[in-house]
Amino acid sequence: MGGGAIWGERVGVTLSERPYSSARDAVASSELADLIEIQKQHYMDIQDFSGFDKIVSAGRYEHVGLRNLATYFQAVARLLRPGGVSQSRHRLDRRGWPVLRPCRRRLH
């Protein structure tokens, strides 16, 4: 639901308008409207919370950039509760390097 969104415990976080709108529409038209909150903000700005049990990230590498991956994964670790799990889904080349296709805008 919304490419590039970071999903945690009943919270969807994305900075992009298209995934934000798509996710809000999908949640609003489902039976999950009272259970899921969609936020439009940068993942580094998430401060006041009790932590997430799970974080799923899809397609972040190309937006974060290779130089910022360590900072990105530190933020994911900070956002997880002790014992929490993170799953990242990204395209890799044959050497195991992230496929970084050009983006119009970087998040950092």
Secondary structure, 3 states (H helix, E strand, C coil): CCCCCEEECCEEEECCHHHHHHHHHHHHCCCCCCCCEEEECCHHHCCCCCCEEEEEEECCHHHHCHHHHHHHHHHHHHHEEEEEEEEEECCECCCCCECCCCCCCCCC
